[in-house]
């Protein structure tokens, strides 16, 4: 399995008239740089994630979909990610904090059992990070497994059950947040002397 770190497609995925195989297997992901469909609303972005196809304009979106059921499911996702007040806004007008949530919402629309999040806290302020952490906790409670790639240590330490630390492509530590925070090499490479605060 191959991933591009910032942008790109999962390898061996054919987008035209083919299944997205990893989505079919229950795997969804977000990218480090949010790339919504800017000319669609937040709600429409979630609908696209559900697999409905656009045919010229949004009015024909439900040609082969059960409109009421689809809209209800989209609303559930919109409510979960906290975008109810913004669901009719164009995605291009949303601030970065809401775009991160929308990216996650679009991934959730594929009904994954495993969600890969690539640096979701990147570029967010403290309030936005806290809101995102709350969303991740909600997703965990739904029984969805999460693999999180992140450099914001407080975000990682407070959310993770188990952490793998990489440095220059090599694994240097693995364990619980407490174990990793007290690992001498992790402290030296990433945390510095302040890293011990994460162990408490």
C-alpha positions, 0 to 999 in steps of 0.5 A: 500500500502506498500513500503520498504524504501531502497530495495525490491518490492512493496507488492503483485506484481507477476513478472512472467506472471502477470501485475505489477498492480501499473504500470498499474494504472500509478504509478512508483517509484525509489529506494534510492539505484540505481539498474540498470541492470548493464550488459545492456546499459543505453538505454537497461535499458530504453527499459526494463522499457517500458515492452519489454522482453529480450529473451536470448540476446538484438537482440531478444528484439523486437520480439513482439515490433514495433522496430522503435516506441519503439526505438524512445520512448526510445530515447525521454526518454534518451534525457529527462534525459540527457543521450544521450551521455551515452546511449550505455554505460553499466549501471554498468560503469555510475557514481552515478549522471547518475545512478539516472537519469537512474533510473528515466528514467526507471520509466518514461518508464512505462508512469506513471501519478504518480512518487515516488522518494525515496531520489533521491538526496542522495549521489549527489554533488551540481552539480548533485543535480542541474541537478537532480532538473532540470530534476524533473522540466522537468518531472513536466512540462509533467504533471506527479505528483511527490511524493518526499521523501528526506532529502536534505532540499534545494532540497525539498524546491526549488522543492515542492509545498506542503511538509509533514514533518515526525519525528519518524513516525509522521506527525509534519507539512504540508504546502507550503515550506514557511509555513513548513520552518517557523514551530517552530517544523520543525525548532527545529527538522530538520532545526535549526536556519538556517532554516529560510533561506528557507522561503525567 
